[in-house]
Amino acid sequence: MKFSKGLRALILILLLNTVLNAQYLYKDEVIFNPAFKVEIEKLGSELYQKTGISLRLMMLKELPDGMNIVEYEKEVMKDFSEPTILLTFSEMNNKVDILASEPSLYKYFNKKQILSPISSPVQAFIIALLSLDFSDMTSGGTILPLLAQKAKKGEVLGKYSGSMFNGYADIAEQIADNKNIILENAIGNANKTSIMIVKVIFYGLILYGIVLYIKRKLYIRKQKFESN
């Protein structure tokens, strides 16, 4: 489909306007994708209109020298007067964090779950079983498991945008659930449920293999003991 020069110019102006007036994708030194900005702005704007909470995303190339990610977030937070939650990613430092402007905001989302490096309860159980440490089995991570995945050349930015939008949407949806509102621009639970089913089956098979391996080892040890 061909566009006239006037229509192309209008589309370009609208895209530039979205970029220049970005509020919720507060900094982007990594992705530079207008479509990514549009999706963040749509979800962030709706969340703010319905809850009064600003959920902002920062995509940094690298943190300033001598500053850790929390220190940087605290400096940026001074720019905002309304209740704000900052989701921050620094590519070169390989860091992700979430900071709220007010302690009371943390009750609307589960920071530990969102930033968990473990995606599913089954995976958490397997890791705990292998390490024999069941003290912390937090799972449900929506950012780090995707960031940890290997990406082919040319797909790294897609991995970054996918994982950070996934985490951004997770925070927004948790806030909405706790506020008893519906977000029209939310991802929804259908895709999450399908992914979870696949993960349960996958890690269930791994767990079954581990059990068979342990039983085989115990059987061999028993045979050796009886032969002696």
Biotite code that builds the C-alpha atoms (Angstrom):
import biotite.structure as struc

atoms = struc.array([
    struc.Atom([0.000, 0.000, 0.000], chain_id="A", res_id=1, res_name="MET", atom_name="CA", element="C"),
    struc.Atom([1.425, 3.361, -1.059], chain_id="A", res_id=2, res_name="LYS", atom_name="CA", element="C"),
    struc.Atom([1.144, 6.534, 0.980], chain_id="A", res_id=3, res_name="PHE", atom_name="CA", element="C"),
    struc.Atom([1.069, 10.068, -0.363], chain_id="A", res_id=4, res_name="SER", atom_name="CA", element="C"),
    struc.Atom([3.840, 12.429, 0.622], chain_id="A", res_id=5, res_name="LYS", atom_name="CA", element="C"),
    struc.Atom([1.422, 14.356, 2.831], chain_id="A", res_id=6, res_name="GLY", atom_name="CA", element="C"),
    struc.Atom([0.295, 11.226, 4.679], chain_id="A", res_id=7, res_name="LEU", atom_name="CA", element="C"),
    struc.Atom([3.891, 10.052, 5.139], chain_id="A", res_id=8, res_name="ARG", atom_name="CA", element="C"),
    struc.Atom([4.784, 13.459, 6.571], chain_id="A", res_id=9, res_name="ALA", atom_name="CA", element="C"),
    struc.Atom([1.805, 13.318, 8.958], chain_id="A", res_id=10, res_name="LEU", atom_name="CA", element="C"),
    struc.Atom([2.794, 9.848, 10.188], chain_id="A", res_id=11, res_name="ILE", atom_name="CA", element="C"),
    struc.Atom([6.375, 11.038, 10.715], chain_id="A", res_id=12, res_name="LEU", atom_name="CA", element="C"),
    struc.Atom([5.179, 14.080, 12.664], chain_id="A", res_id=13, res_name="ILE", atom_name="CA", element="C"),
    struc.Atom([2.955, 11.923, 14.874], chain_id="A", res_id=14, res_name="LEU", atom_name="CA", element="C"),
    struc.Atom([5.806, 9.514, 15.592], chain_id="A", res_id=15, res_name="LEU", atom_name="CA", element="C"),
    struc.Atom([8.208, 12.341, 16.376], chain_id="A", res_id=16, res_name="LEU", atom_name="CA", element="C"),
    struc.Atom([5.593, 13.939, 18.609], chain_id="A", res_id=17, res_name="ASN", atom_name="CA", element="C"),
    struc.Atom([5.218, 10.681, 20.517], chain_id="A", res_id=18, res_name="THR", atom_name="CA", element="C"),
    struc.Atom([8.976, 10.409, 20.967], chain_id="A", res_id=19, res_name="VAL", atom_name="CA", element="C"),
    struc.Atom([9.480, 14.021, 21.989], chain_id="A", res_id=20, res_name="LEU", atom_name="CA", element="C"),
    struc.Atom([6.565, 13.943, 24.427], chain_id="A", res_id=21, res_name="ASN", atom_name="CA", element="C"),
    struc.Atom([7.455, 10.582, 25.938], chain_id="A", res_id=22, res_name="ALA", atom_name="CA", element="C"),
    struc.Atom([6.650, 10.548, 29.638], chain_id="A", res_id=23, res_name="GLN", atom_name="CA", element="C"),
    struc.Atom([6.674, 6.917, 30.615], chain_id="A", res_id=24, res_name="TYR", atom_name="CA", element="C"),
    struc.Atom([9.627, 5.761, 28.523], chain_id="A", res_id=25, res_name="LEU", atom_name="CA", element="C"),
    struc.Atom([11.567, 8.409, 30.397], chain_id="A", res_id=26, res_name="TYR", atom_name="CA", element="C"),
    struc.Atom([15.022, 7.597, 28.989], chain_id="A", res_id=27, res_name="LYS", atom_name="CA", element="C"),
    struc.Atom([15.936, 5.400, 26.056], chain_id="A", res_id=28, res_name="ASP", atom_name="CA", element="C"),
    struc.Atom([19.615, 5.076, 25.188], chain_id="A", res_id=29, res_name="GLU", atom_name="CA", element="C"),
    struc.Atom([19.291, 1.503, 23.903], chain_id="A", res_id=30, res_name="VAL", atom_name="CA", element="C"),
    struc.Atom([16.191, 0.611, 21.859], chain_id="A", res_id=31, res_name="ILE", atom_name="CA", element="C"),
    struc.Atom([15.330, 3.695, 19.747], chain_id="A", res_id=32, res_name="PHE", atom_name="CA", element="C"),
    struc.Atom([12.207, 2.006, 18.400], chain_id="A", res_id=33, res_name="ASN", atom_name="CA", element="C"),
    struc.Atom([9.129, 4.253, 17.897], chain_id="A", res_id=34, res_name="PRO", atom_name="CA", element="C"),
    struc.Atom([6.748, 1.268, 18.144], chain_id="A", res_id=35, res_name="ALA", atom_name="CA", element="C"),
    struc.Atom([8.244, 0.292, 21.514], chain_id="A", res_id=36, res_name="PHE", atom_name="CA", element="C"),
    struc.Atom([7.801, 3.874, 22.755], chain_id="A", res_id=37, res_name="LYS", atom_name="CA", element="C"),
    struc.Atom([4.193, 3.951, 21.607], chain_id="A", res_id=38, res_name="VAL", atom_name="CA", element="C"),
    struc.Atom([3.308, 0.768, 23.511], chain_id="A", res_id=39, res_name="GLU", atom_name="CA", element="C"),
    struc.Atom([4.989, 1.962, 26.717], chain_id="A", res_id=40, res_name="ILE", atom_name="CA", element="C"),
    struc.Atom([3.300, 5.372, 26.450], chain_id="A", res_id=41, res_name="GLU", atom_name="CA", element="C"),
    struc.Atom([-0.142, 3.836, 25.873], chain_id="A", res_id=42, res_name="LYS", atom_name="CA", element="C"),
    struc.Atom([0.069, 1.519, 28.869], chain_id="A", res_id=43, res_name="LEU", atom_name="CA", element="C"),
    struc.Atom([1.762, 4.075, 31.126], chain_id="A", res_id=44, res_name="GLY", atom_name="CA", element="C"),
    struc.Atom([-0.721, 6.806, 30.251], chain_id="A", res_id=45, res_name="SER", atom_name="CA", element="C"),
    struc.Atom([-3.722, 4.568, 30.911], chain_id="A", res_id=46, res_name="GLU", atom_name="CA", element="C"),
    struc.Atom([-2.290, 3.399, 34.215], chain_id="A", res_id=47, res_name="LEU", atom_name="CA", element="C"),
    struc.Atom([-1.693, 6.995, 35.351], chain_id="A", res_id=48, res_name="TYR", atom_name="CA", element="C"),
    struc.Atom([-5.149, 8.167, 34.287], chain_id="A", res_id=49, res_name="GLN", atom_name="CA", element="C"),
    struc.Atom([-6.826, 5.362, 36.241], chain_id="A", res_id=50, res_name="LYS", atom_name="CA", element="C"),
    struc.Atom([-4.591, 5.147, 39.328], chain_id="A", res_id=51, res_name="THR", atom_name="CA", element="C"),
    struc.Atom([-2.597, 8.388, 39.617], chain_id="A", res_id=52, res_name="GLY", atom_name="CA", element="C"),
    struc.Atom([0.631, 6.335, 39.633], chain_id="A", res_id=53, res_name="ILE", atom_name="CA", element="C"),
    struc.Atom([3.356, 7.073, 37.086], chain_id="A", res_id=54, res_name="SER", atom_name="CA", element="C"),
    struc.Atom([5.193, 3.949, 35.988], chain_id="A", res_id=55, res_name="LEU", atom_name="CA", element="C"),
    struc.Atom([8.323, 5.060, 34.131], chain_id="A", res_id=56, res_name="ARG", atom_name="CA", element="C"),
    struc.Atom([10.897, 2.998, 32.244], chain_id="A", res_id=57, res_name="LEU", atom_name="CA", element="C"),
    struc.Atom([14.560, 3.950, 31.802], chain_id="A", res_id=58, res_name="MET", atom_name="CA", element="C"),
    struc.Atom([16.724, 2.122, 29.272], chain_id="A", res_id=59, res_name="MET", atom_name="CA", element="C"),
    struc.Atom([20.320, 3.196, 29.941], chain_id="A", res_id=60, res_name="LEU", atom_name="CA", element="C"),
    struc.Atom([23.432, 2.365, 27.973], chain_id="A", res_id=61, res_name="LYS", atom_name="CA", element="C"),
    struc.Atom([25.601, 2.647, 31.080], chain_id="A", res_id=62, res_name="GLU", atom_name="CA", element="C"),
    struc.Atom([25.380, 4.105, 34.585], chain_id="A", res_id=63, res_name="LEU", atom_name="CA", element="C"),
    struc.Atom([27.453, 7.220, 35.364], chain_id="A", res_id=64, res_name="PRO", atom_name="CA", element="C"),
    struc.Atom([30.887, 6.487, 36.837], chain_id="A", res_id=65, res_name="ASP", atom_name="CA", element="C"),
    struc.Atom([30.818, 5.957, 40.570], chain_id="A", res_id=66, res_name="GLY", atom_name="CA", element="C"),
    struc.Atom([27.048, 5.476, 40.797], chain_id="A", res_id=67, res_name="MET", atom_name="CA", element="C"),
    struc.Atom([25.146, 2.268, 41.374], chain_id="A", res_id=68, res_name="ASN", atom_name="CA", element="C"),
    struc.Atom([21.693, 1.770, 39.896], chain_id="A", res_id=69, res_name="ILE", atom_name="CA", element="C"),
    struc.Atom([19.777, 2.675, 43.074], chain_id="A", res_id=70, res_name="VAL", atom_name="CA", element="C"),
    struc.Atom([21.765, 5.899, 43.553], chain_id="A", res_id=71, res_name="GLU", atom_name="CA", element="C"),
    struc.Atom([21.029, 6.895, 39.966], chain_id="A", res_id=72, res_name="TYR", atom_name="CA", element="C"),
    struc.Atom([17.334, 6.121, 40.352], chain_id="A", res_id=73, res_name="GLU", atom_name="CA", element="C"),
    struc.Atom([17.153, 8.272, 43.487], chain_id="A", res_id=74, res_name="LYS", atom_name="CA", element="C"),
    struc.Atom([18.675, 11.191, 41.607], chain_id="A", res_id=75, res_name="GLU", atom_name="CA", element="C"),
    struc.Atom([16.226, 10.835, 38.719], chain_id="A", res_id=76, res_name="VAL", atom_name="CA", element="C"),
    struc.Atom([13.308, 10.441, 41.126], chain_id="A", res_id=77, res_name="MET", atom_name="CA", element="C"),
    struc.Atom([13.843, 14.063, 42.230], chain_id="A", res_id=78, res_name="LYS", atom_name="CA", element="C"),
    struc.Atom([12.414, 15.145, 38.850], chain_id="A", res_id=79, res_name="ASP", atom_name="CA", element="C"),
    struc.Atom([8.937, 13.841, 39.724], chain_id="A", res_id=80, res_name="PHE", atom_name="CA", element="C"),
    struc.Atom([6.339, 15.192, 42.123], chain_id="A", res_id=81, res_name="SER", atom_name="CA", element="C"),
    struc.Atom([3.591, 12.587, 41.616], chain_id="A", res_id=82, res_name="GLU", atom_name="CA", element="C"),
    struc.Atom([3.712, 8.989, 42.966], chain_id="A", res_id=83, res_name="PRO", atom_name="CA", element="C"),
    struc.Atom([6.258, 7.300, 40.698], chain_id="A", res_id=84, res_name="THR", atom_name="CA", element="C"),
    struc.Atom([7.676, 3.843, 40.137], chain_id="A", res_id=85, res_name="ILE", atom_name="CA", element="C"),
    struc.Atom([10.921, 3.574, 38.144], chain_id="A", res_id=86, res_name="LEU", atom_name="CA", element="C"),
    struc.Atom([11.853, 0.426, 36.254], chain_id="A", res_id=87, res_name="LEU", atom_name="CA", element="C"),
    struc.Atom([15.503, 0.805, 35.218], chain_id="A", res_id=88, res_name="THR", atom_name="CA", element="C"),
    struc.Atom([17.735, -1.243, 32.918], chain_id="A", res_id=89, res_name="PHE", atom_name="CA", element="C"),
    struc.Atom([21.438, -0.572, 32.312], chain_id="A", res_id=90, res_name="SER", atom_name="CA", element="C"),
    struc.Atom([22.849, -2.548, 29.387], chain_id="A", res_id=91, res_name="GLU", atom_name="CA", element="C"),
    struc.Atom([26.615, -2.284, 30.003], chain_id="A", res_id=92, res_name="MET", atom_name="CA", element="C"),
    struc.Atom([26.241, -2.753, 33.769], chain_id="A", res_id=93, res_name="ASN", atom_name="CA", element="C"),
    struc.Atom([23.847, -5.672, 33.250], chain_id="A", res_id=94, res_name="ASN", atom_name="CA", element="C"),
    struc.Atom([21.577, -4.328, 36.002], chain_id="A", res_id=95, res_name="LYS", atom_name="CA", element="C"),
    struc.Atom([17.805, -4.092, 36.476], chain_id="A", res_id=96, res_name="VAL", atom_name="CA", element="C"),
    struc.Atom([15.997, -2.486, 39.400], chain_id="A", res_id=97, res_name="ASP", atom_name="CA", element="C"),
    struc.Atom([12.636, -1.114, 40.507], chain_id="A", res_id=98, res_name="ILE", atom_name="CA", element="C"),
    struc.Atom([12.382, 1.911, 42.805], chain_id="A", res_id=99, res_name="LEU", atom_name="CA", element="C"),
    struc.Atom([9.214, 3.526, 44.188], chain_id="A", res_id=100, res_name="ALA", atom_name="CA", element="C"),
    struc.Atom([9.059, 7.163, 45.254], chain_id="A", res_id=101, res_name="SER", atom_name="CA", element="C"),
    struc.Atom([6.997, 6.235, 48.306], chain_id="A", res_id=102, res_name="GLU", atom_name="CA", element="C"),
    struc.Atom([7.267, 3.058, 50.452], chain_id="A", res_id=103, res_name="PRO", atom_name="CA", element="C"),
    struc.Atom([3.471, 2.665, 50.316], chain_id="A", res_id=104, res_name="SER", atom_name="CA", element="C"),
    struc.Atom([3.661, 2.005, 46.544], chain_id="A", res_id=105, res_name="LEU", atom_name="CA", element="C"),
    struc.Atom([5.437, -1.320, 47.063], chain_id="A", res_id=106, res_name="TYR", atom_name="CA", element="C"),
    struc.Atom([2.201, -2.859, 48.355], chain_id="A", res_id=107, res_name="LYS", atom_name="CA", element="C"),
    struc.Atom([0.761, -2.672, 44.838], chain_id="A", res_id=108, res_name="TYR", atom_name="CA", element="C"),
    struc.Atom([3.370, -4.943, 43.210], chain_id="A", res_id=109, res_name="PHE", atom_name="CA", element="C"),
    struc.Atom([5.747, -7.759, 44.135], chain_id="A", res_id=110, res_name="ASN", atom_name="CA", element="C"),
    struc.Atom([9.247, -6.486, 43.397], chain_id="A", res_id=111, res_name="LYS", atom_name="CA", element="C"),
    struc.Atom([10.947, -9.712, 44.496], chain_id="A", res_id=112, res_name="LYS", atom_name="CA", element="C"),
    struc.Atom([8.797, -11.810, 42.175], chain_id="A", res_id=113, res_name="GLN", atom_name="CA", element="C"),
    struc.Atom([9.193, -9.504, 39.173], chain_id="A", res_id=114, res_name="ILE", atom_name="CA", element="C"),
    struc.Atom([13.001, -9.427, 39.547], chain_id="A", res_id=115, res_name="LEU", atom_name="CA", element="C"),
    struc.Atom([13.344, -13.132, 40.295], chain_id="A", res_id=116, res_name="SER", atom_name="CA", element="C"),
    struc.Atom([15.834, -14.883, 37.978], chain_id="A", res_id=117, res_name="PRO", atom_name="CA", element="C"),
    struc.Atom([13.541, -17.926, 38.098], chain_id="A", res_id=118, res_name="ILE", atom_name="CA", element="C"),
    struc.Atom([10.514, -17.991, 35.827], chain_id="A", res_id=119, res_name="SER", atom_name="CA", element="C"),
    struc.Atom([8.355, -20.843, 37.144], chain_id="A", res_id=120, res_name="SER", atom_name="CA", element="C"),
    struc.Atom([7.592, -22.622, 40.460], chain_id="A", res_id=121, res_name="PRO", atom_name="CA", element="C"),
    struc.Atom([8.680, -25.925, 38.909], chain_id="A", res_id=122, res_name="VAL", atom_name="CA", element="C"),
    struc.Atom([12.077, -24.468, 37.999], chain_id="A", res_id=123, res_name="GLN", atom_name="CA", element="C"),
    struc.Atom([12.407, -23.015, 41.521], chain_id="A", res_id=124, res_name="ALA", atom_name="CA", element="C"),
    struc.Atom([11.665, -26.425, 43.024], chain_id="A", res_id=125, res_name="PHE", atom_name="CA", element="C"),
    struc.Atom([14.212, -28.177, 40.810], chain_id="A", res_id=126, res_name="ILE", atom_name="CA", element="C"),
    struc.Atom([16.931, -25.644, 41.693], chain_id="A", res_id=127, res_name="ILE", atom_name="CA", element="C"),
    struc.Atom([16.098, -25.961, 45.402], chain_id="A", res_id=128, res_name="ALA", atom_name="CA", element="C"),
    struc.Atom([16.157, -29.760, 45.099], chain_id="A", res_id=129, res_name="LEU", atom_name="CA", element="C"),
    struc.Atom([19.562, -29.763, 43.433], chain_id="A", res_id=130, res_name="LEU", atom_name="CA", element="C"),
    struc.Atom([21.029, -27.326, 45.963], chain_id="A", res_id=131, res_name="SER", atom_name="CA", element="C"),
    struc.Atom([19.118, -28.832, 48.917], chain_id="A", res_id=132, res_name="LEU", atom_name="CA", element="C"),
    struc.Atom([18.155, -25.284, 49.911], chain_id="A", res_id=133, res_name="ASP", atom_name="CA", element="C"),
    struc.Atom([14.415, -24.633, 50.139], chain_id="A", res_id=134, res_name="PHE", atom_name="CA", element="C"),
    struc.Atom([14.702, -21.356, 52.091], chain_id="A", res_id=135, res_name="SER", atom_name="CA", element="C"),
    struc.Atom([13.900, -19.135, 49.102], chain_id="A", res_id=136, res_name="ASP", atom_name="CA", element="C"),
    struc.Atom([11.814, -20.456, 46.212], chain_id="A", res_id=137, res_name="MET", atom_name="CA", element="C"),
    struc.Atom([10.642, -17.123, 44.790], chain_id="A", res_id=138, res_name="THR", atom_name="CA", element="C"),
    struc.Atom([9.691, -17.507, 41.138], chain_id="A", res_id=139, res_name="SER", atom_name="CA", element="C"),
    struc.Atom([7.588, -15.806, 38.495], chain_id="A", res_id=140, res_name="GLY", atom_name="CA", element="C"),
    struc.Atom([10.341, -13.509, 37.219], chain_id="A", res_id=141, res_name="GLY", atom_name="CA", element="C"),
    struc.Atom([9.196, -11.604, 34.142], chain_id="A", res_id=142, res_name="THR", atom_name="CA", element="C"),
    struc.Atom([12.441, -9.787, 33.233], chain_id="A", res_id=143, res_name="ILE", atom_name="CA", element="C"),
    struc.Atom([15.654, -11.608, 34.147], chain_id="A", res_id=144, res_name="LEU", atom_name="CA", element="C"),
    struc.Atom([14.742, -15.040, 32.677], chain_id="A", res_id=145, res_name="PRO", atom_name="CA", element="C"),
    struc.Atom([14.217, -13.374, 29.275], chain_id="A", res_id=146, res_name="LEU", atom_name="CA", element="C"),
    struc.Atom([17.345, -11.236, 29.577], chain_id="A", res_id=147, res_name="LEU", atom_name="CA", element="C"),
    struc.Atom([19.383, -14.338, 30.394], chain_id="A", res_id=148, res_name="ALA", atom_name="CA", element="C"),
    struc.Atom([18.369, -16.070, 27.178], chain_id="A", res_id=149, res_name="GLN", atom_name="CA", element="C"),
    struc.Atom([20.905, -16.158, 24.368], chain_id="A", res_id=150, res_name="LYS", atom_name="CA", element="C"),
    struc.Atom([20.078, -14.034, 21.352], chain_id="A", res_id=151, res_name="ALA", atom_name="CA", element="C"),
    struc.Atom([21.414, -14.267, 17.823], chain_id="A", res_id=152, res_name="LYS", atom_name="CA", element="C"),
    struc.Atom([23.230, -11.344, 16.276], chain_id="A", res_id=153, res_name="LYS", atom_name="CA", element="C"),
    struc.Atom([20.696, -8.691, 15.383], chain_id="A", res_id=154, res_name="GLY", atom_name="CA", element="C"),
    struc.Atom([18.134, -9.937, 17.914], chain_id="A", res_id=155, res_name="GLU", atom_name="CA", element="C"),
    struc.Atom([19.646, -8.459, 21.080], chain_id="A", res_id=156, res_name="VAL", atom_name="CA", element="C"),
    struc.Atom([17.557, -5.283, 20.991], chain_id="A", res_id=157, res_name="LEU", atom_name="CA", element="C"),
    struc.Atom([14.459, -7.408, 20.535], chain_id="A", res_id=158, res_name="GLY", atom_name="CA", element="C"),
    struc.Atom([15.402, -9.378, 23.643], chain_id="A", res_id=159, res_name="LYS", atom_name="CA", element="C"),
    struc.Atom([15.885, -6.163, 25.619], chain_id="A", res_id=160, res_name="TYR", atom_name="CA", element="C"),
    struc.Atom([12.616, -4.586, 24.498], chain_id="A", res_id=161, res_name="SER", atom_name="CA", element="C"),
    struc.Atom([10.667, -7.827, 25.007], chain_id="A", res_id=162, res_name="GLY", atom_name="CA", element="C"),
    struc.Atom([11.961, -8.484, 28.506], chain_id="A", res_id=163, res_name="SER", atom_name="CA", element="C"),
    struc.Atom([11.585, -4.891, 29.712], chain_id="A", res_id=164, res_name="MET", atom_name="CA", element="C"),
    struc.Atom([8.095, -4.486, 28.269], chain_id="A", res_id=165, res_name="PHE", atom_name="CA", element="C"),
    struc.Atom([7.178, -7.804, 29.877], chain_id="A", res_id=166, res_name="ASN", atom_name="CA", element="C"),
    struc.Atom([8.346, -6.497, 33.261], chain_id="A", res_id=167, res_name="GLY", atom_name="CA", element="C"),
    struc.Atom([6.746, -3.083, 32.723], chain_id="A", res_id=168, res_name="TYR", atom_name="CA", element="C"),
    struc.Atom([3.411, -4.702, 31.881], chain_id="A", res_id=169, res_name="ALA", atom_name="CA", element="C"),
    struc.Atom([3.696, -7.062, 34.870], chain_id="A", res_id=170, res_name="ASP", atom_name="CA", element="C"),
    struc.Atom([4.097, -4.115, 37.258], chain_id="A", res_id=171, res_name="ILE", atom_name="CA", element="C"),
    struc.Atom([1.223, -2.226, 35.609], chain_id="A", res_id=172, res_name="ALA", atom_name="CA", element="C"),
    struc.Atom([-1.108, -5.222, 35.757], chain_id="A", res_id=173, res_name="GLU", atom_name="CA", element="C"),
    struc.Atom([-0.290, -5.938, 39.402], chain_id="A", res_id=174, res_name="GLN", atom_name="CA", element="C"),
    struc.Atom([-1.039, -2.316, 40.291], chain_id="A", res_id=175, res_name="ILE", atom_name="CA", element="C"),
    struc.Atom([-4.303, -2.503, 38.346], chain_id="A", res_id=176, res_name="ALA", atom_name="CA", element="C"),
    struc.Atom([-5.315, -5.737, 40.084], chain_id="A", res_id=177, res_name="ASP", atom_name="CA", element="C"),
    struc.Atom([-4.632, -4.255, 43.507], chain_id="A", res_id=178, res_name="ASN", atom_name="CA", element="C"),
    struc.Atom([-6.570, -1.116, 42.564], chain_id="A", res_id=179, res_name="LYS", atom_name="CA", element="C"),
    struc.Atom([-9.441, -3.210, 41.135], chain_id="A", res_id=180, res_name="ASN", atom_name="CA", element="C"),
    struc.Atom([-9.294, -1.610, 37.707], chain_id="A", res_id=181, res_name="ILE", atom_name="CA", element="C"),
    struc.Atom([-9.016, -2.980, 34.173], chain_id="A", res_id=182, res_name="ILE", atom_name="CA", element="C"),
    struc.Atom([-6.276, -1.857, 31.783], chain_id="A", res_id=183, res_name="LEU", atom_name="CA", element="C"),
    struc.Atom([-7.388, -1.966, 28.150], chain_id="A", res_id=184, res_name="GLU", atom_name="CA", element="C"),
    struc.Atom([-3.749, -1.926, 26.976], chain_id="A", res_id=185, res_name="ASN", atom_name="CA", element="C"),
    struc.Atom([-2.567, -4.713, 29.294], chain_id="A", res_id=186, res_name="ALA", atom_name="CA", element="C"),
    struc.Atom([-1.020, -7.884, 27.903], chain_id="A", res_id=187, res_name="ILE", atom_name="CA", element="C"),
    struc.Atom([-3.590, -10.102, 29.631], chain_id="A", res_id=188, res_name="GLY", atom_name="CA", element="C"),
    struc.Atom([-3.289, -13.564, 31.122], chain_id="A", res_id=189, res_name="ASN", atom_name="CA", element="C"),
    struc.Atom([-3.964, -15.791, 28.101], chain_id="A", res_id=190, res_name="ALA", atom_name="CA", element="C"),
    struc.Atom([-0.416, -15.704, 26.755], chain_id="A", res_id=191, res_name="ASN", atom_name="CA", element="C"),
    struc.Atom([1.052, -16.020, 30.265], chain_id="A", res_id=192, res_name="LYS", atom_name="CA", element="C"),
    struc.Atom([-1.058, -19.116, 30.949], chain_id="A", res_id=193, res_name="THR", atom_name="CA", element="C"),
    struc.Atom([0.073, -20.797, 27.724], chain_id="A", res_id=194, res_name="SER", atom_name="CA", element="C"),
    struc.Atom([3.726, -20.086, 28.525], chain_id="A", res_id=195, res_name="ILE", atom_name="CA", element="C"),
    struc.Atom([3.283, -21.384, 32.071], chain_id="A", res_id=196, res_name="MET", atom_name="CA", element="C"),
    struc.Atom([1.736, -24.666, 30.824], chain_id="A", res_id=197, res_name="ILE", atom_name="CA", element="C"),
    struc.Atom([4.691, -25.216, 28.478], chain_id="A", res_id=198, res_name="VAL", atom_name="CA", element="C"),
    struc.Atom([7.150, -24.478, 31.304], chain_id="A", res_id=199, res_name="LYS", atom_name="CA", element="C"),
    struc.Atom([5.395, -26.847, 33.720], chain_id="A", res_id=200, res_name="VAL", atom_name="CA", element="C"),
    struc.Atom([5.526, -29.658, 31.173], chain_id="A", res_id=201, res_name="ILE", atom_name="CA", element="C"),
    struc.Atom([9.172, -28.935, 30.288], chain_id="A", res_id=202, res_name="PHE", atom_name="CA", element="C"),
    struc.Atom([10.451, -28.723, 33.848], chain_id="A", res_id=203, res_name="TYR", atom_name="CA", element="C"),
    struc.Atom([8.228, -31.638, 34.878], chain_id="A", res_id=204, res_name="GLY", atom_name="CA", element="C"),
    struc.Atom([10.081, -33.788, 32.354], chain_id="A", res_id=205, res_name="LEU", atom_name="CA", element="C"),
    struc.Atom([13.414, -32.545, 33.724], chain_id="A", res_id=206, res_name="ILE", atom_name="CA", element="C"),
    struc.Atom([12.324, -33.396, 37.268], chain_id="A", res_id=207, res_name="LEU", atom_name="CA", element="C"),
    struc.Atom([11.187, -36.840, 36.122], chain_id="A", res_id=208, res_name="TYR", atom_name="CA", element="C"),
    struc.Atom([14.612, -37.387, 34.536], chain_id="A", res_id=209, res_name="GLY", atom_name="CA", element="C"),
    struc.Atom([16.368, -36.335, 37.745], chain_id="A", res_id=210, res_name="ILE", atom_name="CA", element="C"),
    struc.Atom([14.260, -38.778, 39.784], chain_id="A", res_id=211, res_name="VAL", atom_name="CA", element="C"),
    struc.Atom([15.096, -41.610, 37.369], chain_id="A", res_id=212, res_name="LEU", atom_name="CA", element="C"),
    struc.Atom([18.791, -40.672, 37.547], chain_id="A", res_id=213, res_name="TYR", atom_name="CA", element="C"),
    struc.Atom([18.788, -40.734, 41.366], chain_id="A", res_id=214, res_name="ILE", atom_name="CA", element="C"),
    struc.Atom([16.934, -44.076, 41.416], chain_id="A", res_id=215, res_name="LYS", atom_name="CA", element="C"),
    struc.Atom([19.471, -45.517, 38.963], chain_id="A", res_id=216, res_name="ARG", atom_name="CA", element="C"),
    struc.Atom([22.390, -44.329, 41.116], chain_id="A", res_id=217, res_name="LYS", atom_name="CA", element="C"),
    struc.Atom([20.823, -45.809, 44.254], chain_id="A", res_id=218, res_name="LEU", atom_name="CA", element="C"),
    struc.Atom([20.198, -49.090, 42.441], chain_id="A", res_id=219, res_name="TYR", atom_name="CA", element="C"),
    struc.Atom([23.825, -49.329, 41.258], chain_id="A", res_id=220, res_name="ILE", atom_name="CA", element="C"),
    struc.Atom([25.082, -48.506, 44.756], chain_id="A", res_id=221, res_name="ARG", atom_name="CA", element="C"),
    struc.Atom([22.811, -51.182, 46.233], chain_id="A", res_id=222, res_name="LYS", atom_name="CA", element="C"),
    struc.Atom([24.038, -53.754, 43.715], chain_id="A", res_id=223, res_name="GLN", atom_name="CA", element="C"),
    struc.Atom([27.681, -52.962, 44.564], chain_id="A", res_id=224, res_name="LYS", atom_name="CA", element="C"),
    struc.Atom([26.961, -53.191, 48.294], chain_id="A", res_id=225, res_name="PHE", atom_name="CA", element="C"),
    struc.Atom([25.236, -56.589, 47.910], chain_id="A", res_id=226, res_name="GLU", atom_name="CA", element="C"),
    struc.Atom([28.021, -57.959, 45.717], chain_id="A", res_id=227, res_name="SER", atom_name="CA", element="C"),
    struc.Atom([30.590, -57.075, 48.391], chain_id="A", res_id=228, res_name="ASN", atom_name="CA", element="C"),
])
